[in-house]
Amino acid sequence: MRKGIVLAAAVLAVCALPMAAAADEAPKKIAMICDSSINDGGWGTACYNAMVQACEERGWEYECTDNISQNEYYDSIASYCMLGVDMIYAPGNQYTDAVLQAAEDYPDIAFALLNGAVTTPDEAVNGNVTSMLPDAQQIGWIAGAMAGLMSETGTIAFIGGMELDTTLGKYAGYTEAAQFVAAAEGKEITVLDPVYAGSFDASDKGIEFAKAMIEQGADVFFGDASAVDSGARQAIDEANKEAGEVKIYDIAQPADFLGQNECIITSQVTDNSAMIAVTMEGVENGDLGGETIFGSLQNGGLSAGAISDLVPAEVQEKYNTYIQQMIDGEFMAE
């Protein structure tokens, strides 16, 4: 069993055209389950679009069931397995238990778990689970560097959906990068304690959290909470409108969402489609998984998105320098 591979480079969705499949060969099929909406303008949307892009590139058909609750994870997966799909795509660490159980019950189907732990493939008794793992610390760094540069109040915030290991890693990276960059600018940064909605679809919680954190002086936000993040951005936009200027900012993820809300000044971008495509290629070659596929700044799995004009040119230049340091392995190096 391979231990690791470094990456080298709405209920039911309409099936994609089998662009790459041979004319005499039925296209392979992938099914995604998601506890948030694929129209949430955040995590769900980005993960769904990544699957669609990978399918269009490799000629696979796809389906998706979204807005499911935790007690529906396994049944939703099993339903697709019984329909004969070739792969199940579960975009989050929270699906691990359901994926491992289904992988044991359906040994001939491949399972791709986004943000799955490095140890998860070894826990799959049939060797048919792949973890796709973007570097959580680097994700936090990409957001934290911008937060440290742009905060004027010296207070920044983080909102999470669930207290997952990957979310904790993002918060830790966000905190250390923001404080490091701020210190270089002669500033001090306070990172408010993270708050968790307990789900990824409670946009009302995002509104509530953001309002409370704005009252505590937070002027830059970063989140790992899908629709909860969308709610937070709504509250931030409303606060800026009341103030008559945009002085409270949000950093989006995991896709480039610049322009979706006025408050978004940049995004942390994860190329999930490339990681999914690697797992698809394995299935095409008769390999059902058993490895961890890593995504980082170094191999293009992670990147920083476009930057808003709200960020001054000199700040953009500093930020891009920090991103290059991260790529070169020199960021925060002693």
Summary of the structure (lengths in Angstrom):
residues: 334
radius of gyration: 19.9
end to end distance: 36.7
largest distance: 65.2
contacts: 1274
relative contact order: 0.16
helix: 42%
strand: 18%
